[in-house]
Amino acid sequence: MYGTYLRLDITVHDGWRAVVRAASRKLTRQSLRDPYRRTARKAFYRQMLAYHRQAQEIVATWRL
């Protein structure tokens, strides 16, 4: 999943909304519309946000 985060084409300085928008563009239309895949979508978004948070922490730690 980390590879997917790297392919979102966002910067570390982007906000959480940009992450969710970019992640939703990676999903197919069918998976976006299917109510049975809602929990999987939420888990995907949460994972992308967690990776983004980790990247922001690294930048803050090393002052990049």
C-alpha positions as CSV (number, residue, x, y, z in Angstrom):
1,M,0.0,0.0,0.0
2,Y,2.9,2.3,0.6
3,G,3.7,2.2,-3.1
4,T,0.2,3.5,-3.8
5,Y,0.8,6.4,-1.5
6,L,3.9,7.2,-3.4
7,R,2.0,7.2,-6.6
8,L,-0.6,9.7,-5.4
9,D,1.4,12.6,-6.8
10,I,1.1,14.8,-3.7
11,T,3.7,16.6,-1.6
12,V,4.2,16.2,2.1
13,H,3.0,19.7,2.7
14,D,-0.5,19.0,1.2
15,G,-3.4,18.7,3.5
16,W,-5.5,15.7,4.3
17,R,-8.2,16.7,1.7
18,A,-5.6,16.6,-1.1
19,V,-4.6,13.1,0.1
20,V,-8.2,11.8,0.1
21,R,-8.9,13.4,-3.3
22,A,-5.8,11.9,-4.9
23,A,-6.6,8.5,-3.3
24,S,-10.2,8.6,-4.6
25,R,-8.8,9.1,-8.1
26,K,-6.9,5.8,-7.8
27,L,-10.1,3.9,-7.2
28,T,-12.3,2.5,-9.9
29,R,-15.8,4.0,-10.5
30,Q,-17.4,0.7,-9.5
31,S,-15.6,0.6,-6.2
32,L,-16.5,4.2,-5.5
33,R,-20.2,3.5,-6.1
34,D,-20.6,0.1,-4.4
35,P,-22.1,0.5,-0.9
36,Y,-20.7,-3.0,0.1
37,R,-17.1,-1.7,-0.4
38,R,-17.6,1.3,1.9
39,T,-15.6,-0.2,4.7
40,A,-12.7,-1.1,2.4
41,R,-12.7,2.4,0.9
42,K,-12.6,3.9,4.4
43,A,-9.7,1.6,5.4
44,F,-7.9,2.6,2.2
45,Y,-8.3,6.3,2.9
46,R,-7.2,5.8,6.5
47,Q,-4.1,4.0,5.4
48,M,-3.2,6.7,2.9
49,L,-3.7,9.3,5.6
50,A,-1.5,7.4,8.0
51,Y,1.3,7.2,5.5
52,H,0.9,10.9,4.9
53,R,1.1,11.6,8.6
54,Q,4.2,9.5,8.9
55,A,5.8,11.4,6.0
56,Q,5.0,14.7,7.6
57,E,6.5,13.6,10.9
58,I,9.7,12.7,9.2
59,V,9.9,16.1,7.5
60,A,9.2,17.8,10.8
61,T,11.8,15.8,12.6
62,W,14.5,16.3,10.0
63,R,13.3,19.8,9.0
64,L,13.3,19.1,5.3
